Amino acid sequence: YNHFPRHLKWENNNVTFRIVNYTPDLKKADVDKAIRRALNVWADVTPLTFKKLYEGNADIMISFGSKEHGDYNPFDGPGGLLAHAYPPGQGIGGDTHFDEDEQWTKDSSAYNLFIVAAHELGHALGMSHSTDPGALMYPIYTYTTGYPLAEDDIEGIQALYGPNPNPKKVKPRPDAPKKCDPELTFDAVTELRGETIIFKDRYYWRIHPQMVEPELTLIKSTWPSIPNKVDAAYENPEKDLVIIFSGIRMWALNGYNLVDGYPKYIHKLGLPKSVRKIDAAVHIKDTGKTLLFTDEDYWSYDETTETMDSGYPRSIEDDFPGIEDEVDAAAYHYGYLYFFHEHLQYEYSYNSKKVFRIQRANSILNC
Amino acid sequence: AQSSAKPLSSEDIDKQLLAEKYLRRFYGLPSGLQGSRTSSNFLQAKIKEMQKFFKLEVTGNLDDNTLAVMKEPRCGVPDIGE
């Protein structure tokens, strides 16, 4: 998180606000509700209270305007700049402006007023932008559902005002994973047209051969309809598809695009109903088989006949000596299987059936 | 002497203008005329600052990923506190 210079904040915890005008995109009551909910997001985790004024000058003056709207800080028509706000202070300090040229909504069909208002009111209270892509104070708009604050946001606002003396029960979003944390574990690993995608919590890293630095992105900002938690993923290069598993459902990607007709149930692959989650999946290009790991067992799916091979499940420990425990994620490169479990990755030779090397899981991230 | 320099394509000019406008608004790139050398140094330094903020690969160049982030809908408050 970041604050404004000199950690600008309101000296009085009882802050006033006024909604000066309204957007025609929403009913007046919906705008009122969105602004009140956005203020409550911050009130729940600080001693701050917000009193609504209907006339005169309030600490936070909220308005909708387009292009040049009176503060020599013009908006830019649809898209681009959505809103802005000023840090705490006299006069324009705390004032919050929304670009009327945007379409404001209560859902995800356009720009969600509640989400943008919660972000801007963070500025009006003294928060600057965060570099954590999962934080509410990250500068780029992302539609999210559920509790909007990340731990990073709460830490930042409480560094200014302290905690709420009567804390509400909130469930902050975990912060972005640190790629070189020695204890880092992965949820899933897959290839995608020459790139490597690594899923962790609500995020995924994208490793491109020509990029030195892996890129961390929110899953939902690329695939809004895929859950925040991916269990397993694999690429079938022959079909140019990446299959992503979460719980008992699976999605298919063609490139970065979701394939129509998904999600489907994993049991369509021939898994018994008793299987409720796939831990790891990997496609063995040389055999055309996809291995699906669940708990201590694994299954073999024939991509050509699109049927599960008979004689499965088999024990991971029996067939992959050296891999004693469950598998978090798996990948296959040039005859080597890479099993990821907790903070380690095991390089397993598929031909000579033995573990050749054990490294930290995040060595794949150049750590 | 033969010169391999060639004029920027209009697409490159658009990208340059987009980047300058973005960096002026959010990263304090100085506006107004400067010497060509200082302005390209400034521009590259500000591109690096923006790439670092968004955890992109810090190259100082206007690569596709950097431009893609510059085109995302976002908040109008600058990213650097000053």
Interface residues (C-beta under 8 A of the other chain):
Chain A: N2 H3 F4 P5 N73 F75 G79 G80 L81 L82 A83 H84 A85 D99 Y111 V116 H119 E120 H123 S128 H129 T131 P133 P139 I140 Y141 M211 V212 E213 E215 L216
Chain B: F26 F53 F54 K55 L56 E57 V58 N65 V69 E72 P73 R74 C75 G76 V77 P78 D79 G81 E82
